[in-house]
Amino acid sequence: MWSDEEIKGKILHKMTRMGKFHHSHTPIDNLQKGFPPEIRGRVKYMAKELKKEGILLSKPTSYGEEVSINSSHREKIMYYINTFLMME
């Protein structure tokens, strides 16, 4: 079973690999891709938690919400990514 920190780590790992920092955004609905179907609801909730923590930056658009990584929270981002990578 996935812990909340592992889910956050996979979200951030995926976004860092795609280079989604500050001015490069991705639709928030894309964050669920690559996760097992049974935890996709939790992925959406964890994305909201990351926004509350200030790690994800939100950009409203006419076609939906987009997010990017706030790189000023580097230590917390690396903690979540390392938690995810230790899981594998």
N, C-alpha and C positions, 0 to 999 in steps of 0.2 A: 504494500500500500504506500502511496506517495504522501510524504509529509508536506505541510504548507511551504516550508523552506525549500524543499526539493522542487516543488512546482515553480516557485518564484525563481529559483536558480535556472531551471530549464528555460523559462521565459526570457530571462536576461542573457543566458548563454546564446540562445537563438538570435536575439536582437543584436548582440555584439558581433556575432559572426556575419550578420547582414550589414553591419556598420550603421545601425540606426541610432546615431547620437545627435542631439540638439536639433539641427535643421533638416535631418533626414528622418522622415516619419513612415510608419506602417499602419494600416488599418487595425484597430483593436480586435476585430473579428479574426484576423489572421493568427493571433497569438495562440488560439486553440488548436490550430493544425499541428499534427505530429504527436498529440496526446491521445491516450486511449479514450474511447467514447464515454466511458463511465465516469471520467473525472473532468470532462470539458466544462461543466458548470462551475466546478471549483476553480478552474483556470481563469474564468471570467472574474470571479470573486477575488482571486489573488492579484489580478491586474489592477482592480480597484484599490486593493490594499497597498500595492506598490505606488499608486498615484498618491494615496494619503501620506505615505512615507516620504514623498518627494523624489522618489527614484525615477518614476516615469513622468514625463511631461505630456500633457494632453493638448491637442490642437483640434478644435471643432471645425468641421468642414461641411459643405452643403450636402455631401453624400455620406456622412457619418464621422465618427470620432477617429482620430489618428494619434499615435503615441510615439515618443522617442525617449531615449535614455538620458537622464541628467547626470553627466559625468562628474559633477562635483561631489557625488556620493560614492566615490570610487571604492572605499573600504567596505561599505555595506554591499555593494554590487559584487565585489570579489568574494565576500563571505558567502552570499547566496549561490554564486556560480560554483565555488569549491564544494559546497554542501551537495549540490547536484552531481558534480563530477565524482565525488566519493561514493555516491550511490551506485554508479555503474560498475 
